[in-house]
């Protein structure tokens, strides 16, 4: 079980927190940063089902941008190794 802070004025929800107090702390920071400490009408802490990072990662599928980024990172690693041994 997890908790999230939701602000209907901004249309946002916080990341999940293990404790209600964590989500409430997020709400306090959100109010101060975005609403000058005012309480948005309808804001709430909602209890949500916890999705573990492992099962979230299992559902992840790479996009085209991810493949390009991985290829660029791989080329950079190869170039770094080649550069280290040839200079
Ligand atoms: Zn807000």
PDB file of the backbone (N, CA, C, O) and the ligand in Angstrom, with CONECT records:
HET     ZN  A 101       1
ATOM      1  N   UNK A   1       0.854  -1.184   0.000  1.00  0.00           N
ATOM      2  CA  UNK A   1       0.000   0.000   0.000  1.00  0.00           C
ATOM      3  C   UNK A   1       0.893   1.238   0.000  1.00  0.00           C
ATOM      4  O   UNK A   1       1.923   1.277   0.672  1.00  0.00           O
ATOM      5  N   UNK A   2       0.487   2.230  -0.752  1.00  0.00           N
ATOM      6  CA  UNK A   2       1.271   3.465  -0.841  1.00  0.00           C
ATOM      7  C   UNK A   2       0.321   4.653  -0.850  1.00  0.00           C
ATOM      8  O   UNK A   2      -0.895   4.505  -0.974  1.00  0.00           O
ATOM      9  N   UNK A   3       0.912   5.836  -0.716  1.00  0.00           N
ATOM     10  CA  UNK A   3       0.110   7.050  -0.661  1.00  0.00           C
ATOM     11  C   UNK A   3       0.672   8.057  -1.650  1.00  0.00           C
ATOM     12  O   UNK A   3       1.879   8.104  -1.892  1.00  0.00           O
ATOM     13  N   UNK A   4      -0.216   8.861  -2.218  1.00  0.00           N
ATOM     14  CA  UNK A   4       0.211   9.894  -3.140  1.00  0.00           C
ATOM     15  C   UNK A   4      -0.543  11.181  -2.840  1.00  0.00           C
ATOM     16  O   UNK A   4      -1.711  11.148  -2.453  1.00  0.00           O
ATOM     17  N   UNK A   5       0.119  12.301  -3.018  1.00  0.00           N
ATOM     18  CA  UNK A   5      -0.521  13.605  -2.849  1.00  0.00           C
ATOM     19  C   UNK A   5      -1.043  14.041  -4.200  1.00  0.00           C
ATOM     20  O   UNK A   5      -0.327  13.968  -5.199  1.00  0.00           O
ATOM     21  N   UNK A   6      -2.305  14.501  -4.238  1.00  0.00           N
ATOM     22  CA  UNK A   6      -2.897  14.938  -5.500  1.00  0.00           C
ATOM     23  C   UNK A   6      -3.379  16.369  -5.392  1.00  0.00           C
ATOM     24  O   UNK A   6      -4.071  16.737  -4.442  1.00  0.00           O
ATOM     25  N   UNK A   7      -3.000  17.185  -6.390  1.00  0.00           N
ATOM     26  CA  UNK A   7      -3.406  18.589  -6.430  1.00  0.00           C
ATOM     27  C   UNK A   7      -4.276  18.794  -7.672  1.00  0.00           C
ATOM     28  O   UNK A   7      -3.759  18.822  -8.788  1.00  0.00           O
ATOM     29  N   UNK A   8      -5.599  18.940  -7.488  1.00  0.00           N
ATOM     30  CA  UNK A   8      -6.479  19.098  -8.647  1.00  0.00           C
ATOM     31  C   UNK A   8      -6.266  20.425  -9.373  1.00  0.00           C
ATOM     32  O   UNK A   8      -6.564  20.537 -10.563  1.00  0.00           O
ATOM     33  N   UNK A   9      -5.755  21.421  -8.666  1.00  0.00           N
ATOM     34  CA  UNK A   9      -5.531  22.720  -9.304  1.00  0.00           C
ATOM     35  C   UNK A   9      -4.440  22.615 -10.366  1.00  0.00           C
ATOM     36  O   UNK A   9      -4.560  23.206 -11.439  1.00  0.00           O
ATOM     37  N   UNK A  10      -3.368  21.860 -10.070  1.00  0.00           N
ATOM     38  CA  UNK A  10      -2.271  21.664 -11.020  1.00  0.00           C
ATOM     39  C   UNK A  10      -2.498  20.424 -11.890  1.00  0.00           C
ATOM     40  O   UNK A  10      -1.866  20.268 -12.934  1.00  0.00           O
ATOM     41  N   UNK A  11      -3.404  19.546 -11.452  1.00  0.00           N
ATOM     42  CA  UNK A  11      -3.622  18.306 -12.181  1.00  0.00           C
ATOM     43  C   UNK A  11      -2.460  17.347 -12.037  1.00  0.00           C
ATOM     44  O   UNK A  11      -2.154  16.591 -12.959  1.00  0.00           O
ATOM     45  N   UNK A  12      -1.801  17.376 -10.865  1.00  0.00           N
ATOM     46  CA  UNK A  12      -0.634  16.524 -10.662  1.00  0.00           C
ATOM     47  C   UNK A  12      -0.841  15.571  -9.485  1.00  0.00           C
ATOM     48  O   UNK A  12      -1.669  15.804  -8.605  1.00  0.00           O
ATOM     49  N   UNK A  13      -0.069  14.506  -9.501  1.00  0.00           N
ATOM     50  CA  UNK A  13      -0.014  13.562  -8.383  1.00  0.00           C
ATOM     51  C   UNK A  13       1.454  13.334  -8.063  1.00  0.00           C
ATOM     52  O   UNK A  13       2.288  13.259  -8.964  1.00  0.00           O
ATOM     53  N   UNK A  14       1.766  13.225  -6.777  1.00  0.00           N
ATOM     54  CA  UNK A  14       3.155  13.005  -6.373  1.00  0.00           C
ATOM     55  C   UNK A  14       3.571  11.580  -6.677  1.00  0.00           C
ATOM     56  O   UNK A  14       2.744  10.737  -7.023  1.00  0.00           O
ATOM     57  N   UNK A  15       4.864  11.321  -6.543  1.00  0.00           N
ATOM     58  CA  UNK A  15       5.332   9.941  -6.610  1.00  0.00           C
ATOM     59  C   UNK A  15       4.773   9.198  -5.401  1.00  0.00           C
ATOM     60  O   UNK A  15       4.386   9.834  -4.420  1.00  0.00           O
ATOM     61  N   UNK A  16       4.721   7.869  -5.448  1.00  0.00           N
ATOM     62  CA  UNK A  16       4.179   7.130  -4.304  1.00  0.00           C
ATOM     63  C   UNK A  16       5.113   7.168  -3.099  1.00  0.00           C
ATOM     64  O   UNK A  16       6.334   7.118  -3.242  1.00  0.00           O
ATOM     65  N   UNK A  17       4.525   7.257  -1.921  1.00  0.00           N
ATOM     66  CA  UNK A  17       5.257   7.216  -0.649  1.00  0.00           C
ATOM     67  C   UNK A  17       4.779   6.023   0.149  1.00  0.00           C
ATOM     68  O   UNK A  17       3.608   5.649   0.082  1.00  0.00           O
ATOM     69  N   UNK A  18       5.696   5.419   0.911  1.00  0.00           N
ATOM     70  CA  UNK A  18       5.336   4.292   1.759  1.00  0.00           C
ATOM     71  C   UNK A  18       4.393   4.718   2.873  1.00  0.00           C
ATOM     72  O   UNK A  18       3.535   3.941   3.291  1.00  0.00           O
ATOM     73  N   UNK A  19       4.545   5.956   3.360  1.00  0.00           N
ATOM     74  CA  UNK A  19       3.733   6.404   4.490  1.00  0.00           C
ATOM     75  C   UNK A  19       2.862   7.582   4.085  1.00  0.00           C
ATOM     76  O   UNK A  19       3.179   8.333   3.163  1.00  0.00           O
ATOM     77  N   UNK A  20       1.761   7.718   4.801  1.00  0.00           N
ATOM     78  CA  UNK A  20       0.865   8.854   4.582  1.00  0.00           C
ATOM     79  C   UNK A  20       1.596  10.162   4.899  1.00  0.00           C
ATOM     80  O   UNK A  20       1.394  11.180   4.238  1.00  0.00           O
ATOM     81  N   UNK A  21       2.458  10.108   5.940  1.00  0.00           N
ATOM     82  CA  UNK A  21       3.205  11.302   6.335  1.00  0.00           C
ATOM     83  C   UNK A  21       4.138  11.762   5.206  1.00  0.00           C
ATOM     84  O   UNK A  21       4.341  12.961   5.018  1.00  0.00           O
ATOM     85  N   UNK A  22       4.696  10.818   4.464  1.00  0.00           N
ATOM     86  CA  UNK A  22       5.560  11.181   3.344  1.00  0.00           C
ATOM     87  C   UNK A  22       4.796  11.939   2.272  1.00  0.00           C
ATOM     88  O   UNK A  22       5.277  12.943   1.748  1.00  0.00           O
ATOM     89  N   UNK A  23       3.592  11.449   1.946  1.00  0.00           N
ATOM     90  CA  UNK A  23       2.765  12.123   0.941  1.00  0.00           C
ATOM     91  C   UNK A  23       2.301  13.482   1.448  1.00  0.00           C
ATOM     92  O   UNK A  23       2.215  14.440   0.679  1.00  0.00           O
ATOM     93  N   UNK A  24       2.000  13.567   2.748  1.00  0.00           N
ATOM     94  CA  UNK A  24       1.578  14.855   3.310  1.00  0.00           C
ATOM     95  C   UNK A  24       2.731  15.855   3.276  1.00  0.00           C
ATOM     96  O   UNK A  24       2.519  17.039   3.013  1.00  0.00           O
ATOM     97  N   UNK A  25       3.949  15.384   3.540  1.00  0.00           N
ATOM     98  CA  UNK A  25       5.128  16.263   3.447  1.00  0.00           C
ATOM     99  C   UNK A  25       5.324  16.771   2.038  1.00  0.00           C
ATOM    100  O   UNK A  25       5.697  17.927   1.837  1.00  0.00           O
ATOM    101  N   UNK A  26       5.076  15.922   1.064  1.00  0.00           N
ATOM    102  CA  UNK A  26       5.153  16.350  -0.332  1.00  0.00           C
ATOM    103  C   UNK A  26       4.123  17.446  -0.588  1.00  0.00           C
ATOM    104  O   UNK A  26       4.404  18.427  -1.278  1.00  0.00           O
ATOM    105  N   UNK A  27       2.924  17.268  -0.024  1.00  0.00           N
ATOM    106  CA  UNK A  27       1.866  18.262  -0.187  1.00  0.00           C
ATOM    107  C   UNK A  27       2.254  19.603   0.414  1.00  0.00           C
ATOM    108  O   UNK A  27       1.969  20.651  -0.164  1.00  0.00           O
ATOM    109  N   UNK A  28       2.902  19.574   1.570  1.00  0.00           N
ATOM    110  CA  UNK A  28       3.335  20.824   2.213  1.00  0.00           C
ATOM    111  C   UNK A  28       4.325  21.559   1.313  1.00  0.00           C
ATOM    112  O   UNK A  28       4.205  22.764   1.095  1.00  0.00           O
ATOM    113  N   UNK A  29       5.320  20.806   0.785  1.00  0.00           N
ATOM    114  CA  UNK A  29       6.317  21.424  -0.096  1.00  0.00           C
ATOM    115  C   UNK A  29       5.676  21.947  -1.376  1.00  0.00           C
ATOM    116  O   UNK A  29       6.019  23.029  -1.854  1.00  0.00           O
ATOM    117  N   UNK A  30       4.740  21.172  -1.929  1.00  0.00           N
ATOM    118  CA  UNK A  30       4.045  21.583  -3.153  1.00  0.00           C
ATOM    119  C   UNK A  30       3.274  22.879  -2.917  1.00  0.00           C
ATOM    120  O   UNK A  30       3.335  23.794  -3.739  1.00  0.00           O
ATOM    121  N   UNK A  31       2.552  22.964  -1.806  1.00  0.00           N
ATOM    122  CA  UNK A  31       1.767  24.161  -1.486  1.00  0.00           C
ATOM    123  C   UNK A  31       2.666  25.394  -1.385  1.00  0.00           C
ATOM    124  O   UNK A  31       2.338  26.464  -1.897  1.00  0.00           O
ATOM    125  N   UNK A  32       3.810  25.220  -0.713  1.00  0.00           N
ATOM    126  CA  UNK A  32       4.704  26.364  -0.527  1.00  0.00           C
ATOM    127  C   UNK A  32       5.312  26.813  -1.857  1.00  0.00           C
ATOM    128  O   UNK A  32       5.408  28.010  -2.126  1.00  0.00           O
ATOM    129  N   UNK A  33       5.720  25.853  -2.686  1.00  0.00           N
ATOM    130  CA  UNK A  33       6.381  26.191  -3.945  1.00  0.00           C
ATOM    131  C   UNK A  33       5.413  26.722  -4.992  1.00  0.00           C
ATOM    132  O   UNK A  33       5.699  27.712  -5.665  1.00  0.00           O
ATOM    133  N   UNK A  34       4.290  26.075  -5.124  1.00  0.00           N
ATOM    134  CA  UNK A  34       3.388  26.376  -6.244  1.00  0.00           C
ATOM    135  C   UNK A  34       2.241  27.304  -5.875  1.00  0.00           C
ATOM    136  O   UNK A  34       1.697  27.989  -6.742  1.00  0.00           O
ATOM    137  N   UNK A  35       1.864  27.337  -4.594  1.00  0.00           N
ATOM    138  CA  UNK A  35       0.648  28.071  -4.246  1.00  0.00           C
ATOM    139  C   UNK A  35       0.867  29.038  -3.089  1.00  0.00           C
ATOM    140  O   UNK A  35      -0.088  29.425  -2.415  1.00  0.00           O
ATOM    141  N   UNK A  36       2.117  29.430  -2.853  1.00  0.00           N
ATOM    142  CA  UNK A  36       2.444  30.392  -1.795  1.00  0.00           C
ATOM    143  C   UNK A  36       1.860  29.985  -0.447  1.00  0.00           C
ATOM    144  O   UNK A  36       1.482  30.845   0.348  1.00  0.00           O
ATOM    145  N   UNK A  37       1.784  28.690  -0.182  1.00  0.00           N
ATOM    146  CA  UNK A  37       1.296  28.205   1.105  1.00  0.00           C
ATOM    147  C   UNK A  37      -0.213  28.064   1.188  1.00  0.00           C
ATOM    148  O   UNK A  37      -0.728  27.581   2.196  1.00  0.00           O
ATOM    149  N   UNK A  38      -0.940  28.477   0.144  1.00  0.00           N
ATOM    150  CA  UNK A  38      -2.399  28.323   0.167  1.00  0.00           C
ATOM    151  C   UNK A  38      -2.782  26.868  -0.060  1.00  0.00           C
ATOM    152  O   UNK A  38      -2.019  26.099  -0.644  1.00  0.00           O
ATOM    153  N   UNK A  39      -3.963  26.500   0.404  1.00  0.00           N
ATOM    154  CA  UNK A  39      -4.464  25.136   0.247  1.00  0.00           C
ATOM    155  C   UNK A  39      -5.341  25.056  -0.999  1.00  0.00           C
ATOM    156  O   UNK A  39      -6.422  25.645  -1.019  1.00  0.00           O
ATOM    157  N   UNK A  40      -4.905  24.347  -2.035  1.00  0.00           N
ATOM    158  CA  UNK A  40      -5.762  24.187  -3.219  1.00  0.00           C
ATOM    159  C   UNK A  40      -7.039  23.433  -2.856  1.00  0.00           C
ATOM    160  O   UNK A  40      -6.994  22.438  -2.133  1.00  0.00           O
ATOM    161  N   UNK A  41      -8.167  23.907  -3.356  1.00  0.00           N
ATOM    162  CA  UNK A  41      -9.446  23.247  -3.084  1.00  0.00           C
ATOM    163  C   UNK A  41      -9.441  21.861  -3.720  1.00  0.00           C
ATOM    164  O   UNK A  41      -9.170  21.707  -4.910  1.00  0.00           O
ATOM    165  N   UNK A  42      -9.744  20.866  -2.910  1.00  0.00           N
ATOM    166  CA  UNK A  42      -9.851  19.509  -3.426  1.00  0.00           C
ATOM    167  C   UNK A  42      -8.572  18.700  -3.330  1.00  0.00           C
ATOM    168  O   UNK A  42      -8.551  17.543  -3.748  1.00  0.00           O
ATOM    169  N   UNK A  43      -7.496  19.279  -2.786  1.00  0.00           N
ATOM    170  CA  UNK A  43      -6.256  18.501  -2.665  1.00  0.00           C
ATOM    171  C   UNK A  43      -6.507  17.337  -1.719  1.00  0.00           C
ATOM    172  O   UNK A  43      -7.333  17.426  -0.810  1.00  0.00           O
ATOM    173  N   UNK A  44      -5.778  16.232  -1.946  1.00  0.00           N
ATOM    174  CA  UNK A  44      -6.013  15.077  -1.092  1.00  0.00           C
ATOM    175  C   UNK A  44      -4.840  14.114  -1.119  1.00  0.00           C
ATOM    176  O   UNK A  44      -4.002  14.132  -2.021  1.00  0.00           O
ATOM    177  N   UNK A  45      -4.813  13.276  -0.099  1.00  0.00           N
ATOM    178  CA  UNK A  45      -3.876  12.162  -0.035  1.00  0.00           C
ATOM    179  C   UNK A  45      -4.667  10.921  -0.422  1.00  0.00           C
ATOM    180  O   UNK A  45      -5.679  10.606   0.204  1.00  0.00           O
ATOM    181  N   UNK A  46      -4.214  10.221  -1.445  1.00  0.00           N
ATOM    182  CA  UNK A  46      -4.943   9.033  -1.886  1.00  0.00           C
ATOM    183  C   UNK A  46      -4.110   7.787  -1.640  1.00  0.00           C
ATOM    184  O   UNK A  46      -2.898   7.773  -1.858  1.00  0.00           O
ATOM    185  N   UNK A  47      -4.781   6.751  -1.185  1.00  0.00           N
ATOM    186  CA  UNK A  47      -4.137   5.446  -0.988  1.00  0.00           C
ATOM    187  C   UNK A  47      -4.151   4.731  -2.334  1.00  0.00           C
ATOM    188  O   UNK A  47      -5.201   4.610  -2.965  1.00  0.00           O
ATOM    189  N   UNK A  48      -3.006   4.264  -2.767  1.00  0.00           N
ATOM    190  CA  UNK A  48      -2.907   3.585  -4.065  1.00  0.00           C
ATOM    191  C   UNK A  48      -2.226   2.239  -3.889  1.00  0.00           C
ATOM    192  O   UNK A  48      -1.567   1.995  -2.878  1.00  0.00           O
ATOM    193  N   UNK A  49      -2.385   1.375  -4.867  1.00  0.00           N
ATOM    194  CA  UNK A  49      -1.691   0.095  -4.848  1.00  0.00           C
ATOM    195  C   UNK A  49      -0.224   0.335  -5.157  1.00  0.00           C
ATOM    196  O   UNK A  49       0.111   1.100  -6.062  1.00  0.00           O
ATOM    197  N   UNK A  50       0.641  -0.316  -4.409  1.00  0.00           N
ATOM    198  CA  UNK A  50       2.078  -0.148  -4.619  1.00  0.00           C
ATOM    199  C   UNK A  50       2.530  -1.027  -5.776  1.00  0.00           C
ATOM    200  O   UNK A  50       2.242  -2.223  -5.804  1.00  0.00           O
ATOM    201  N   UNK A  51       3.239  -0.431  -6.730  1.00  0.00           N
ATOM    202  CA  UNK A  51       3.834  -1.189  -7.819  1.00  0.00           C
ATOM    203  C   UNK A  51       5.330  -1.199  -7.581  1.00  0.00           C
ATOM    204  O   UNK A  51       5.975  -0.151  -7.605  1.00  0.00           O
ATOM    205  N   UNK A  52       5.882  -2.381  -7.352  1.00  0.00           N
ATOM    206  CA  UNK A  52       7.304  -2.473  -7.033  1.00  0.00           C
ATOM    207  C   UNK A  52       8.133  -2.079  -8.251  1.00  0.00           C
ATOM    208  O   UNK A  52       7.701  -2.289  -9.384  1.00  0.00           O
ATOM    209  N   UNK A  53       9.318  -1.512  -8.033  1.00  0.00           N
ATOM    210  CA  UNK A  53      10.179  -1.130  -9.161  1.00  0.00           C
ATOM    211  C   UNK A  53      10.515  -2.312 -10.059  1.00  0.00           C
ATOM    212  O   UNK A  53      10.739  -2.134 -11.256  1.00  0.00           O
ATOM    213  N   UNK A  54      10.553  -3.523  -9.495  1.00  0.00           N
ATOM    214  CA  UNK A  54      10.894  -4.705 -10.298  1.00  0.00           C
ATOM    215  C   UNK A  54       9.785  -4.989 -11.305  1.00  0.00           C
ATOM    216  O   UNK A  54      10.061  -5.203 -12.485  1.00  0.00           O
ATOM    217  N   UNK A  55       8.527  -4.994 -10.848  1.00  0.00           N
ATOM    218  CA  UNK A  55       7.438  -5.283 -11.785  1.00  0.00           C
ATOM    219  C   UNK A  55       7.224  -4.119 -12.735  1.00  0.00           C
ATOM    220  O   UNK A  55       6.777  -4.323 -13.863  1.00  0.00           O
ATOM    221  N   UNK A  56       7.537  -2.892 -12.301  1.00  0.00           N
ATOM    222  CA  UNK A  56       7.443  -1.741 -13.198  1.00  0.00           C
ATOM    223  C   UNK A  56       8.473  -1.892 -14.313  1.00  0.00           C
ATOM    224  O   UNK A  56       8.174  -1.616 -15.475  1.00  0.00           O
ATOM    225  N   UNK A  57       9.691  -2.331 -13.966  1.00  0.00           N
ATOM    226  CA  UNK A  57      10.748  -2.503 -14.962  1.00  0.00           C
ATOM    227  C   UNK A  57      10.411  -3.640 -15.918  1.00  0.00           C
ATOM    228  O   UNK A  57      10.785  -3.599 -17.091  1.00  0.00           O
ATOM    229  N   UNK A  58       9.694  -4.672 -15.413  1.00  0.00           N
ATOM    230  CA  UNK A  58       9.336  -5.802 -16.267  1.00  0.00           C
ATOM    231  C   UNK A  58       8.386  -5.367 -17.379  1.00  0.00           C
ATOM    232  O   UNK A  58       8.396  -5.948 -18.463  1.00  0.00           O
ATOM    233  N   UNK A  59       7.567  -4.350 -17.119  1.00  0.00           N
ATOM    234  CA  UNK A  59       6.627  -3.868 -18.127  1.00  0.00           C
ATOM    235  C   UNK A  59       7.226  -2.838 -19.056  1.00  0.00           C
ATOM    236  O   UNK A  59       6.559  -2.383 -19.985  1.00  0.00           O
ATOM    237  N   UNK A  60       8.481  -2.456 -18.822  1.00  0.00           N
ATOM    238  CA  UNK A  60       9.113  -1.416 -19.624  1.00  0.00           C
ATOM    239  C   UNK A  60       9.571  -1.962 -20.970  1.00  0.00           C
ATOM    240  O   UNK A  60      10.164  -3.039 -21.041  1.00  0.00           O
ATOM    241  N   UNK A  61       9.300  -1.229 -22.014  1.00  0.00           N
ATOM    242  CA  UNK A  61       9.771  -1.593 -23.347  1.00  0.00           C
ATOM    243  C   UNK A  61      10.525  -0.397 -23.912  1.00  0.00           C
ATOM    244  O   UNK A  61      10.048   0.734 -23.820  1.00  0.00           O
ATOM    245  N   UNK A  62      11.703  -0.635 -24.500  1.00  0.00           N
ATOM    246  CA  UNK A  62      12.487   0.491 -25.017  1.00  0.00           C
ATOM    247  C   UNK A  62      11.800   1.164 -26.206  1.00  0.00           C
ATOM    248  O   UNK A  62      11.171   0.503 -27.033  1.00  0.00           O
ATOM    249  N   UNK A  63      11.930   2.466 -26.271  1.00  0.00           N
ATOM    250  CA  UNK A  63      11.399   3.212 -27.409  1.00  0.00           C
ATOM    251  C   UNK A  63      12.532   3.433 -28.400  1.00  0.00           C
ATOM    252  O   UNK A  63      13.671   3.047 -28.138  1.00  0.00           O
ATOM    253  N   UNK A  64      12.230   4.045 -29.524  1.00  0.00           N
ATOM    254  CA  UNK A  64      13.262   4.340 -30.513  1.00  0.00           C
ATOM    255  C   UNK A  64      14.315   5.272 -29.949  1.00  0.00           C
ATOM    256  O   UNK A  64      15.502   5.108 -30.227  1.00  0.00           O
ATOM    257  N   UNK A  65      13.891   6.253 -29.154  1.00  0.00           N
ATOM    258  CA  UNK A  65      14.835   7.193 -28.537  1.00  0.00           C
ATOM    259  C   UNK A  65      15.767   6.487 -27.577  1.00  0.00           C
ATOM    260  O   UNK A  65      16.944   6.835 -27.483  1.00  0.00           O
ATOM    261  N   UNK A  66      15.247   5.484 -26.851  1.00  0.00           N
ATOM    262  CA  UNK A  66      16.095   4.714 -25.935  1.00  0.00           C
ATOM    263  C   UNK A  66      17.174   3.963 -26.701  1.00  0.00           C
ATOM    264  O   UNK A  66      18.321   3.901 -26.261  1.00  0.00           O
ATOM    265  N   UNK A  67      16.810   3.394 -27.845  1.00  0.00           N
ATOM    266  CA  UNK A  67      17.787   2.643 -28.645  1.00  0.00           C
ATOM    267  C   UNK A  67      18.883   3.570 -29.167  1.00  0.00           C
ATOM    268  O   UNK A  67      20.058   3.204 -29.166  1.00  0.00           O
ATOM    269  N   UNK A  68      18.507   4.759 -29.609  1.00  0.00           N
ATOM    270  CA  UNK A  68      19.494   5.725 -30.095  1.00  0.00           C
ATOM    271  C   UNK A  68      20.423   6.140 -28.954  1.00  0.00           C
ATOM    272  O   UNK A  68      21.640   6.200 -29.130  1.00  0.00           O
ATOM    273  N   UNK A  69      19.851   6.424 -27.793  1.00  0.00           N
ATOM    274  CA  UNK A  69      20.665   6.832 -26.643  1.00  0.00           C
ATOM    275  C   UNK A  69      21.620   5.721 -26.227  1.00  0.00           C
ATOM    276  O   UNK A  69      22.771   5.991 -25.885  1.00  0.00           O
ATOM    277  N   UNK A  70      21.152   4.473 -26.253  1.00  0.00           N
ATOM    278  CA  UNK A  70      22.012   3.336 -25.894  1.00  0.00           C
ATOM    279  C   UNK A  70      23.136   3.181 -26.913  1.00  0.00           C
ATOM    280  O   UNK A  70      24.271   2.891 -26.536  1.00  0.00           O
ATOM    281  N   UNK A  71      22.837   3.370 -28.196  1.00  0.00           N
ATOM    282  CA  UNK A  71      23.869   3.256 -29.232  1.00  0.00           C
ATOM    283  C   UNK A  71      24.920   4.346 -29.062  1.00  0.00           C
ATOM    284  O   UNK A  71      26.115   4.073 -29.169  1.00  0.00           O
ATOM    285  N   UNK A  72      24.489   5.574 -28.799  1.00  0.00           N
ATOM    286  CA  UNK A  72      25.421   6.683 -28.603  1.00  0.00           C
ATOM    287  C   UNK A  72      26.284   6.426 -27.369  1.00  0.00           C
ATOM    288  O   UNK A  72      27.496   6.642 -27.409  1.00  0.00           O
ATOM    289  N   UNK A  73      25.673   5.968 -26.273  1.00  0.00           N
ATOM    290  CA  UNK A  73      26.435   5.684 -25.053  1.00  0.00           C
ATOM    291  C   UNK A  73      27.447   4.571 -25.307  1.00  0.00           C
ATOM    292  O   UNK A  73      28.582   4.648 -24.837  1.00  0.00           O
ATOM    293  N   UNK A  74      27.047   3.544 -26.041  1.00  0.00           N
ATOM    294  CA  UNK A  74      27.957   2.445 -26.357  1.00  0.00           C
ATOM    295  C   UNK A  74      29.136   2.917 -27.185  1.00  0.00           C
ATOM    296  O   UNK A  74      30.277   2.541 -26.914  1.00  0.00           O
ATOM    297  N   UNK A  75      28.875   3.734 -28.190  1.00  0.00           N
ATOM    298  CA  UNK A  75      29.963   4.266 -29.020  1.00  0.00           C
ATOM    299  C   UNK A  75      30.915   5.125 -28.190  1.00  0.00           C
ATOM    300  O   UNK A  75      32.129   5.103 -28.397  1.00  0.00           O
ATOM    301  N   UNK A  76      30.347   5.884 -27.247  1.00  0.00           N
ATOM    302  CA  UNK A  76      31.176   6.734 -26.379  1.00  0.00           C
ATOM    303  C   UNK A  76      32.093   5.879 -25.503  1.00  0.00           C
ATOM    304  O   UNK A  76      33.254   6.233 -25.297  1.00  0.00           O
ATOM    305  N   UNK A  77      31.590   4.771 -24.993  1.00  0.00           N
ATOM    306  CA  UNK A  77      32.402   3.861 -24.170  1.00  0.00           C
ATOM    307  C   UNK A  77      33.517   3.255 -25.014  1.00  0.00           C
ATOM    308  O   UNK A  77      34.670   3.210 -24.584  1.00  0.00           O
ATOM    309  N   UNK A  78      33.176   2.789 -26.214  1.00  0.00           N
ATOM    310  CA  UNK A  78      34.183   2.198 -27.104  1.00  0.00           C
ATOM    311  C   UNK A  78      35.257   3.231 -27.445  1.00  0.00           C
ATOM    312  O   UNK A  78      36.450   2.931 -27.420  1.00  0.00           O
ATOM    313  N   UNK A  79      34.819   4.448 -27.764  1.00  0.00           N
ATOM    314  CA  UNK A  79      35.773   5.505 -28.098  1.00  0.00           C
ATOM    315  C   UNK A  79      36.669   5.822 -26.897  1.00  0.00           C
ATOM    316  O   UNK A  79      37.872   6.024 -27.064  1.00  0.00           O
ATOM    317  N   UNK A  80      36.091   5.869 -25.679  1.00  0.00           N
ATOM    318  CA  UNK A  80      36.877   6.172 -24.479  1.00  0.00           C
ATOM    319  C   UNK A  80      37.955   5.119 -24.252  1.00  0.00           C
ATOM    320  O   UNK A  80      39.093   5.456 -23.928  1.00  0.00           O
ATOM    321  N   UNK A  81      37.604   3.850 -24.420  1.00  0.00           N
ATOM    322  CA  UNK A  81      38.569   2.764 -24.228  1.00  0.00           C
ATOM    323  C   UNK A  81      39.664   2.839 -25.300  1.00  0.00           C
ATOM    324  O   UNK A  81      40.852   2.707 -25.005  1.00  0.00           O
ATOM    325  N   UNK A  82      39.240   3.051 -26.537  1.00  0.00           N
ATOM    326  CA  UNK A  82      40.207   3.163 -27.638  1.00  0.00           C
ATOM    327  C   UNK A  82      41.140   4.348 -27.393  1.00  0.00           C
ATOM    328  O   UNK A  82      42.349   4.243 -27.601  1.00  0.00           O
ATOM    329  N   UNK A  83      40.583   5.465 -26.956  1.00  0.00           N
ATOM    330  CA  UNK A  83      41.371   6.678 -26.715  1.00  0.00           C
ATOM    331  C   UNK A  83      42.368   6.465 -25.559  1.00  0.00           C
ATOM    332  O   UNK A  83      43.493   6.963 -25.604  1.00  0.00           O
ATOM    333  N   UNK A  84      41.943   5.724 -24.530  1.00  0.00           N
ATOM    334  CA  UNK A  84      42.800   5.494 -23.367  1.00  0.00           C
ATOM    335  C   UNK A  84      44.016   4.650 -23.736  1.00  0.00           C
ATOM    336  O   UNK A  84      45.100   4.859 -23.190  1.00  0.00           O
ATOM    337  N   UNK A  85      43.852   3.702 -24.653  1.00  0.00           N
ATOM    338  CA  UNK A  85      44.946   2.807 -24.987  1.00  0.00           C
ATOM    339  C   UNK A  85      45.803   3.278 -26.153  1.00  0.00           C
ATOM    340  O   UNK A  85      46.889   2.742 -26.372  1.00  0.00           O
ATOM    341  N   UNK A  86      45.340   4.261 -26.896  1.00  0.00           N
ATOM    342  CA  UNK A  86      46.110   4.708 -28.057  1.00  0.00           C
ATOM    343  C   UNK A  86      46.805   6.036 -27.821  1.00  0.00           C
ATOM    344  O   UNK A  86      47.541   6.493 -28.695  1.00  0.00           O
ATOM    345  N   UNK A  87      46.603   6.672 -26.681  1.00  0.00           N
ATOM    346  CA  UNK A  87      47.261   7.953 -26.423  1.00  0.00           C
ATOM    347  C   UNK A  87      48.086   7.933 -25.147  1.00  0.00           C
ATOM    348  O   UNK A  87      48.702   8.939 -24.794  1.00  0.00           O
TER     349      UNK A  87
HETATM  350 ZN    ZN A 101      -0.830  22.456  -7.121  1.00  0.00          ZN
END
